[in-house]
Amino acid sequence: MCPATKISPVSTKPAASAKINQEVTPFEALASICSVLVVGLFILTFLAQNYVIPSGSMENTLLVGDHLVVDQITLMPPASWMPLIRYREPRRGDIVVFHKPVNQPGIDATDADGTPQYTPLVKRLIGVPGDHIHLRNGIVIVNGVAEPVGFAQPTTTDNFNEFLDDFPAVPPAAASGATESWAVNFSSYIQDGDLVVPPGMYFMMGDNRHNSLDSRYWGFVPRANIIGRPLFNYWSFKAADGQLEQTGFGHKLAWIGHVLVHFFPDTRWKRTFHVVR
């Protein structure tokens, strides 16, 4: 008979040398932070961007103090280096963000050295290249067909304005706030009482038709000026018309204090994640 062999019990405790060091080194932490910043910067630069509504020109579709996420990809010119992205041309009825094609002194800002800035605006696209447009009593008529007015401020006997509501019957030269260049070139785009949108250009109007400096005052928007389209409203905070356009360190500091004090009562909670249409 073979002598019994004594088997030593196997230890369930890992050897000290097998322990895995799970502590994150400062270099790894810094690399993680940099990765997040790079991804965030890419999204904000190329895919989406924050935009705040500073005026009431799009009421009641968009309100002063609405904070929008803007899609900067769909309406951009197609790029061969991003073949999987779905692109499309701007369509009539789209709400779009674009750079204003002119700088109006006293209305638009300039840099410290006097260089004009071209203000980003949000308006509704009314006319695409080739469209024939006119308004009659506030009704937009495109290519002979009256457009729905459900989203726009209605025209009444109290707010009727001949330049705005019967456009282009009254030339911009007769309207306060119109640019000189638009007033000079305006007649070359008129055909049988309609404004004809030229190739590569777009005609924009605010939904708040009687309180909107738009294409009726400064003309067409080039295709290259279109930035993107708003997707949804991620935060809406009550503000007065023009309040968010004020500049200066003192004003910005006061506004931050106002937001901190009134964040909960003045946030429009029902507009959170409201889809823009």
The 8 nearest C-alpha neighbors of each residue, nearest first, counted from 0:
[[1, 2, 3, 4, 5, 6, 7, 8],
 [0, 2, 3, 4, 5, 6, 7, 8],
 [1, 3, 0, 4, 5, 6, 7, 8],
 [4, 2, 5, 1, 0, 6, 7, 8],
 [3, 5, 6, 2, 1, 7, 0, 8],
 [6, 4, 3, 7, 8, 2, 1, 9],
 [7, 5, 4, 8, 9, 3, 10, 2],
 [6, 8, 5, 9, 10, 4, 11, 3],
 [9, 7, 10, 6, 11, 5, 12, 4],
 [10, 8, 11, 7, 6, 12, 13, 14],
 [9, 11, 12, 8, 13, 7, 14, 6],
 [12, 10, 13, 9, 14, 8, 15, 17],
 [11, 13, 10, 14, 15, 9, 17, 18],
 [14, 12, 17, 15, 11, 18, 10, 16],
 [13, 15, 17, 16, 12, 18, 10, 11],
 [14, 16, 17, 18, 13, 12, 19, 20],
 [15, 17, 14, 18, 13, 19, 20, 12],
 [18, 16, 14, 15, 13, 19, 20, 12],
 [17, 19, 15, 16, 20, 14, 13, 21],
 [20, 18, 21, 17, 16, 22, 15, 13],
 [19, 21, 22, 18, 23, 17, 24, 16],
 [22, 20, 19, 23, 18, 24, 27, 17],
 [21, 23, 20, 24, 19, 25, 27, 28],
 [24, 22, 27, 21, 28, 25, 26, 20],
 [23, 25, 27, 26, 28, 22, 29, 21],
 [26, 24, 28, 27, 29, 23, 30, 22],
 [25, 27, 29, 24, 28, 30, 23, 31],
 [28, 26, 30, 24, 29, 25, 23, 31],
 [29, 27, 25, 31, 30, 26, 32, 24],
 [28, 30, 26, 32, 27, 31, 33, 25],
 [29, 31, 27, 33, 28, 32, 34, 26],
 [32, 30, 34, 28, 33, 29, 27, 35],
 [31, 33, 29, 35, 34, 30, 36, 28],
 [32, 34, 36, 30, 31, 35, 37, 29],
 [35, 33, 31, 37, 32, 36, 30, 38],
 [34, 36, 32, 38, 33, 37, 39, 31],
 [35, 37, 33, 39, 34, 38, 40, 32],
 [36, 38, 40, 34, 39, 35, 33, 41],
 [37, 39, 41, 35, 40, 36, 34, 42],
 [40, 38, 36, 42, 41, 37, 35, 43],
 [39, 41, 37, 43, 42, 38, 44, 36],
 [42, 40, 38, 44, 39, 43, 45, 37],
 [41, 43, 46, 39, 40, 44, 45, 47],
 [44, 42, 48, 47, 40, 41, 45, 46],
 [45, 43, 41, 42, 40, 46, 47, 48],
 [44, 46, 42, 41, 43, 47, 71, 72],
 [47, 45, 42, 71, 72, 70, 43, 44],
 [48, 46, 70, 43, 69, 71, 42, 68],
 [49, 47, 43, 69, 68, 50, 44, 70],
 [48, 50, 68, 67, 69, 66, 51, 47],
 [49, 51, 67, 66, 48, 68, 52, 69],
 [52, 50, 66, 65, 53, 67, 64, 49],
 [51, 53, 63, 65, 64, 54, 66, 50],
 [54, 52, 243, 63, 241, 244, 51, 64],
 [55, 53, 240, 63, 241, 56, 52, 62],
 [54, 56, 58, 57, 63, 240, 62, 207],
 [55, 57, 211, 207, 205, 210, 54, 58],
 [58, 56, 206, 205, 207, 61, 55, 60],
 [59, 57, 60, 61, 207, 55, 62, 56],
 [58, 60, 61, 57, 62, 207, 206, 150],
 [59, 61, 58, 57, 62, 150, 206, 276],
 [62, 60, 58, 57, 59, 65, 63, 52],
 [63, 61, 58, 65, 64, 59, 55, 52],
 [62, 64, 52, 53, 54, 65, 55, 238],
 [63, 65, 236, 235, 52, 238, 237, 62],
 [64, 66, 235, 52, 62, 63, 51, 234],
 [67, 65, 51, 234, 232, 50, 235, 233],
 [68, 66, 232, 50, 49, 231, 233, 69],
 [67, 69, 49, 48, 230, 231, 229, 47],
 [68, 70, 229, 48, 47, 228, 230, 67],
 [69, 71, 47, 228, 227, 72, 46, 229],
 [72, 70, 227, 46, 47, 226, 69, 73],
 [71, 73, 75, 46, 70, 74, 227, 45],
 [74, 72, 86, 75, 87, 85, 71, 70],
 [75, 73, 227, 87, 72, 88, 86, 89],
 [74, 76, 72, 73, 77, 71, 86, 227],
 [75, 77, 78, 74, 86, 88, 87, 223],
 [78, 76, 86, 75, 79, 81, 82, 87],
 [77, 79, 80, 81, 76, 82, 75, 84],
 [78, 80, 81, 82, 77, 83, 84, 76],
 [79, 81, 78, 82, 83, 77, 84, 76],
 [80, 82, 79, 78, 83, 84, 77, 85],
 [83, 81, 79, 84, 80, 78, 85, 77],
 [84, 82, 81, 85, 80, 86, 79, 78],
 [83, 85, 82, 81, 86, 73, 72, 77],
 [86, 84, 73, 83, 87, 72, 82, 77],
 [85, 87, 73, 74, 77, 84, 75, 88],
 [88, 86, 74, 73, 89, 85, 75, 76],
 [87, 89, 74, 90, 86, 75, 76, 73],
 [90, 88, 74, 87, 93, 91, 127, 124],
 [91, 89, 93, 92, 88, 127, 124, 126],
 [90, 92, 124, 125, 93, 126, 127, 89],
 [91, 93, 124, 125, 123, 90, 94, 126],
 [94, 92, 124, 90, 91, 123, 95, 89],
 [95, 93, 123, 122, 228, 124, 92, 121],
 [94, 96, 228, 121, 227, 122, 93, 123],
 [97, 95, 121, 227, 226, 120, 228, 225],
 [98, 96, 225, 226, 224, 119, 120, 99],
 [99, 97, 119, 224, 118, 117, 100, 120],
 [98, 100, 118, 117, 101, 119, 97, 120],
 [101, 99, 220, 98, 117, 102, 224, 221],
 [102, 100, 99, 103, 117, 217, 178, 118],
 [101, 103, 107, 117, 115, 104, 116, 100],
 [102, 104, 107, 106, 105, 101, 178, 108],
 [105, 103, 106, 107, 102, 108, 109, 115],
 [104, 106, 107, 103, 108, 102, 109, 176],
 [107, 105, 104, 103, 108, 102, 176, 118],
 [108, 106, 103, 102, 104, 105, 118, 116],
 [109, 107, 116, 115, 106, 110, 104, 105],
 [108, 110, 115, 116, 114, 113, 111, 107],
 [109, 111, 114, 113, 112, 115, 116, 108],
 [110, 112, 113, 109, 114, 115, 108, 116],
 [111, 113, 110, 114, 109, 115, 116, 108],
 [112, 114, 110, 109, 111, 115, 108, 116],
 [113, 115, 110, 109, 112, 116, 111, 108],
 [116, 114, 109, 102, 113, 110, 108, 117],
 [117, 115, 109, 108, 118, 114, 102, 110],
 [118, 116, 99, 98, 102, 101, 119, 115],
 [117, 119, 99, 98, 116, 120, 107, 102],
 [120, 118, 98, 97, 99, 117, 96, 121],
 [119, 121, 97, 96, 98, 118, 99, 122],
 [122, 120, 96, 95, 97, 94, 119, 123],
 [123, 121, 205, 204, 94, 95, 203, 124],
 [122, 124, 94, 204, 203, 93, 205, 92],
 [123, 125, 203, 92, 93, 91, 126, 202],
 [124, 126, 203, 91, 202, 92, 123, 204],
 [125, 127, 202, 201, 130, 91, 124, 196],
 [126, 128, 201, 130, 129, 91, 196, 202],
 [129, 127, 198, 196, 197, 130, 200, 199],
 [128, 130, 196, 197, 195, 127, 131, 198],
 [131, 129, 196, 128, 126, 195, 127, 142],
 [130, 132, 195, 142, 193, 194, 141, 129],
 [133, 131, 141, 194, 193, 140, 130, 195],
 [132, 134, 193, 140, 166, 167, 139, 194],
 [135, 133, 139, 165, 166, 138, 137, 164],
 [134, 136, 165, 138, 137, 164, 133, 139],
 [135, 137, 164, 138, 165, 134, 154, 159],
 [136, 138, 164, 135, 154, 134, 139, 165],
 [139, 137, 135, 134, 136, 140, 145, 146],
 [140, 138, 134, 146, 145, 133, 137, 141],
 [139, 141, 145, 144, 133, 143, 132, 134],
 [142, 140, 132, 144, 143, 131, 145, 139],
 [143, 141, 131, 144, 130, 132, 140, 145],
 [142, 144, 141, 140, 145, 131, 132, 133],
 [145, 143, 140, 141, 142, 146, 139, 132],
 [146, 144, 140, 139, 141, 138, 143, 147],
 [145, 147, 139, 140, 144, 148, 141, 138],
 [148, 146, 149, 145, 150, 139, 138, 151],
 [149, 147, 151, 150, 146, 138, 153, 152],
 [148, 150, 151, 147, 152, 153, 146, 206],
 [149, 151, 148, 206, 60, 152, 59, 147],
 [152, 150, 206, 148, 149, 153, 207, 208],
 [151, 153, 207, 208, 206, 154, 150, 209],
 [154, 152, 151, 155, 137, 148, 208, 149],
 [153, 155, 137, 159, 158, 152, 136, 156],
 [156, 154, 157, 158, 159, 153, 136, 137],
 [155, 157, 159, 158, 154, 160, 136, 153],
 [158, 156, 155, 159, 154, 160, 153, 209],
 [157, 159, 155, 156, 154, 160, 209, 153],
 [160, 158, 156, 155, 157, 154, 161, 164],
 [161, 159, 163, 164, 162, 158, 165, 209],
 [160, 162, 165, 164, 163, 159, 169, 166],
 [163, 161, 169, 166, 160, 165, 164, 174],
 [162, 164, 160, 161, 166, 165, 209, 137],
 [163, 165, 137, 136, 161, 160, 166, 134],
 [166, 164, 135, 134, 161, 136, 168, 162],
 [167, 165, 168, 134, 162, 163, 164, 133],
 [166, 168, 169, 133, 165, 170, 194, 193],
 [169, 167, 166, 165, 170, 162, 192, 161],
 [168, 170, 162, 167, 166, 171, 161, 173],
 [171, 169, 172, 173, 167, 168, 182, 185],
 [172, 170, 174, 182, 173, 177, 216, 169],
 [173, 171, 182, 170, 174, 177, 179, 183],
 [172, 174, 171, 170, 175, 169, 162, 177],
 [175, 173, 171, 172, 177, 176, 162, 170],
 [174, 176, 177, 173, 172, 171, 216, 178],
 [175, 177, 174, 216, 178, 212, 217, 171],
 [178, 176, 216, 175, 171, 217, 174, 179],
 [179, 177, 181, 217, 180, 182, 216, 176],
 [178, 180, 182, 181, 183, 177, 172, 217],
 [179, 181, 183, 182, 178, 184, 217, 185],
 [182, 180, 184, 183, 178, 179, 185, 217],
 [181, 183, 172, 179, 171, 185, 180, 184],
 [182, 184, 180, 181, 185, 179, 186, 172],
 [185, 183, 181, 182, 186, 187, 180, 188],
 [184, 186, 182, 181, 187, 183, 188, 189],
 [185, 187, 189, 188, 184, 183, 182, 170],
 [188, 186, 185, 189, 184, 190, 183, 194],
 [189, 187, 186, 195, 194, 185, 190, 196],
 [190, 188, 194, 186, 193, 187, 192, 195],
 [189, 191, 193, 192, 194, 188, 195, 131],
 [192, 190, 193, 189, 194, 131, 195, 188],
 [191, 193, 190, 189, 194, 168, 167, 133],
 [194, 192, 132, 190, 133, 131, 189, 191],
 [193, 195, 189, 132, 131, 188, 133, 190],
 [196, 194, 131, 188, 130, 193, 189, 129],
 [195, 197, 128, 129, 130, 200, 194, 127],
 [198, 196, 128, 200, 129, 195, 199, 188],
 [199, 197, 128, 200, 129, 196, 127, 201],
 [198, 200, 222, 221, 128, 197, 201, 127],
 [199, 201, 221, 220, 198, 197, 219, 222],
 [202, 200, 220, 127, 219, 126, 128, 221],
 [201, 203, 126, 219, 125, 214, 124, 220],
 [204, 202, 124, 214, 125, 123, 122, 213],
 [203, 205, 213, 123, 122, 214, 125, 206],
 [204, 206, 122, 57, 207, 56, 211, 208],
 [207, 205, 151, 57, 208, 152, 58, 56],
 [208, 206, 56, 57, 152, 58, 205, 210],
 [207, 209, 206, 205, 210, 211, 152, 151],
 [210, 208, 207, 211, 163, 158, 152, 160],
 [211, 209, 207, 56, 208, 212, 55, 205],
 [210, 212, 56, 205, 213, 208, 209, 207],
 [213, 211, 216, 210, 214, 215, 56, 205],
 [212, 214, 204, 215, 216, 211, 203, 217],
 [215, 213, 218, 217, 216, 203, 219, 202],
 [214, 216, 213, 218, 217, 171, 212, 163],
 [217, 215, 177, 214, 213, 212, 218, 178],
 [218, 216, 214, 178, 181, 177, 215, 213],
 [219, 217, 214, 181, 215, 216, 220, 202],
 [218, 220, 202, 201, 200, 214, 221, 217],
 [219, 221, 201, 200, 100, 202, 222, 224],
 [222, 220, 200, 223, 224, 199, 201, 219],
 [221, 223, 224, 199, 225, 200, 220, 201],
 [222, 224, 221, 225, 226, 220, 76, 75],
 [225, 223, 98, 97, 222, 221, 226, 220],
 [224, 226, 97, 223, 222, 227, 96, 98],
 [227, 225, 97, 96, 71, 224, 75, 98],
 [228, 226, 71, 96, 70, 74, 95, 225],
 [227, 229, 95, 70, 69, 96, 94, 230],
 [230, 228, 69, 68, 70, 231, 67, 275],
 [231, 229, 69, 68, 275, 274, 70, 228],
 [232, 230, 274, 275, 273, 272, 67, 68],
 [231, 233, 67, 272, 273, 66, 234, 271],
 [232, 234, 272, 271, 66, 67, 231, 68],
 [235, 233, 66, 271, 232, 65, 236, 270],
 [234, 236, 65, 267, 64, 266, 66, 270],
 [235, 237, 266, 64, 265, 267, 238, 65],
 [238, 236, 265, 64, 266, 235, 63, 267],
 [239, 237, 64, 63, 236, 242, 240, 243],
 [238, 240, 242, 241, 63, 237, 243, 54],
 [239, 241, 54, 242, 55, 63, 238, 53],
 [242, 240, 244, 54, 243, 53, 239, 245],
 [241, 243, 239, 244, 240, 245, 238, 53],
 [244, 242, 53, 241, 245, 238, 240, 64],
 [243, 245, 241, 242, 53, 246, 54, 240],
 [246, 244, 243, 242, 247, 241, 250, 251],
 [247, 245, 244, 250, 248, 251, 243, 249],
 [246, 248, 250, 249, 251, 245, 252, 244],
 [247, 249, 251, 250, 252, 246, 253, 245],
 [250, 248, 252, 251, 247, 253, 246, 254],
 [249, 251, 253, 252, 247, 248, 254, 246],
 [250, 252, 254, 248, 253, 249, 255, 247],
 [251, 253, 255, 249, 254, 250, 248, 256],
 [254, 252, 250, 256, 251, 255, 249, 257],
 [253, 255, 257, 251, 256, 252, 250, 258],
 [256, 254, 258, 252, 257, 253, 251, 259],
 [255, 257, 253, 259, 254, 258, 260, 252],
 [256, 258, 254, 260, 255, 259, 261, 253],
 [257, 259, 262, 255, 261, 256, 260, 254],
 [260, 258, 256, 262, 257, 261, 255, 254],
 [259, 261, 257, 258, 262, 256, 263, 255],
 [262, 260, 258, 265, 264, 259, 263, 257],
 [261, 263, 258, 259, 265, 266, 260, 264],
 [262, 264, 266, 265, 261, 260, 267, 259],
 [263, 265, 261, 266, 262, 267, 260, 236],
 [266, 264, 237, 261, 262, 263, 236, 267],
 [265, 267, 236, 263, 268, 235, 264, 262],
 [268, 266, 235, 269, 270, 236, 265, 237],
 [267, 269, 270, 271, 266, 235, 234, 236],
 [270, 268, 271, 267, 273, 272, 266, 235],
 [271, 269, 273, 268, 267, 272, 235, 232],
 [270, 272, 233, 234, 273, 268, 269, 232],
 [273, 271, 233, 232, 231, 274, 270, 234],
 [272, 274, 270, 232, 271, 231, 275, 233],
 [275, 273, 231, 230, 272, 232, 276, 229],
 [276, 274, 231, 230, 229, 273, 232, 60],
 [275, 274, 94, 60, 93, 230, 229, 231]]
